[in-house]
């Protein structure tokens, strides 16, 4: 199974690269597959590659669901 997650673009870098934030954690990724990308856009990230842009509201809903899943996992492990 593969997992792709939303990430917010925080900085555009040379050579089709960008810095993104995933729940406050920064990561440098390739954005070679996406045109017309701007700081503040959300992308779907999979193994270091941005696959497509995503609506900001959809990205925030998905991140909230992932956070909720993490909280449930923590409770179950206790």
C-alpha positions as CSV (number, residue, x, y, z in Angstrom):
1,X,0.0,0.0,0.0
2,X,1.2,3.5,-0.8
3,X,0.5,6.6,1.1
4,X,0.5,10.1,-0.4
5,X,0.0,13.1,2.0
6,X,-0.8,16.8,1.6
7,X,2.1,19.2,2.1
8,X,2.2,23.0,1.9
9,X,4.9,24.6,-0.4
10,X,6.9,27.0,1.7
11,X,9.7,27.9,-0.7
12,X,10.4,27.3,-4.4
13,X,14.0,26.2,-5.1
14,X,16.1,25.9,-8.3
15,X,16.0,22.8,-10.5
16,X,12.3,21.9,-10.0
17,X,12.7,21.5,-6.2
18,X,10.7,23.0,-3.4
19,X,10.7,23.1,0.4
20,X,7.4,21.9,1.9
21,X,5.9,21.7,5.4
22,X,4.2,18.6,6.6
23,X,2.6,19.4,10.0
24,X,5.5,21.8,10.7
25,X,8.2,19.5,9.5
26,X,10.2,20.8,6.5
27,X,11.3,18.6,3.6
28,X,12.9,19.3,0.2
29,X,11.0,17.6,-2.6
30,X,10.9,17.4,-6.4
31,X,8.1,19.4,-8.1
32,X,9.1,18.6,-11.6
33,X,5.7,17.0,-12.3
34,X,3.7,20.2,-11.5
35,X,3.4,23.4,-13.5
36,X,2.5,26.9,-12.1
37,X,3.3,26.1,-8.5
38,X,3.4,28.9,-6.0
39,X,4.4,29.3,-2.3
40,X,1.3,28.5,-0.2
41,X,0.0,25.9,-2.7
42,X,-0.7,22.4,-1.3
43,X,0.5,19.3,-3.1
44,X,0.1,15.6,-2.8
45,X,3.5,14.2,-1.8
46,X,4.7,10.6,-2.4
47,X,8.2,9.5,-1.7
48,X,9.8,12.9,-2.3
49,X,7.8,13.8,-5.4
50,X,4.8,16.2,-5.6
51,X,2.3,14.5,-7.8
52,X,-0.4,17.1,-8.1
53,X,-1.8,20.3,-6.6
54,X,-4.7,19.9,-4.1
55,X,-7.4,22.3,-2.9
56,X,-6.2,23.9,0.4
57,X,-9.5,23.0,2.2
58,X,-9.2,19.4,1.1
59,X,-5.6,19.3,2.2
60,X,-6.5,20.6,5.7
61,X,-9.4,18.1,6.0
62,X,-7.1,15.3,5.1
63,X,-4.4,16.4,7.5
64,X,-7.0,16.7,10.3
65,X,-8.1,13.1,9.6
66,X,-4.5,11.8,9.7
67,X,-4.0,13.6,13.0
68,X,-7.2,12.0,14.4
69,X,-6.0,8.6,13.2
70,X,-2.7,9.2,15.0
71,X,-4.5,10.1,18.2
72,X,-6.6,6.9,18.0
73,X,-3.5,4.8,17.4
74,X,-1.8,6.4,20.5
75,X,-4.9,5.6,22.6
76,X,-5.0,2.0,21.4
77,X,-1.3,1.5,22.2
78,X,-1.8,2.8,25.8
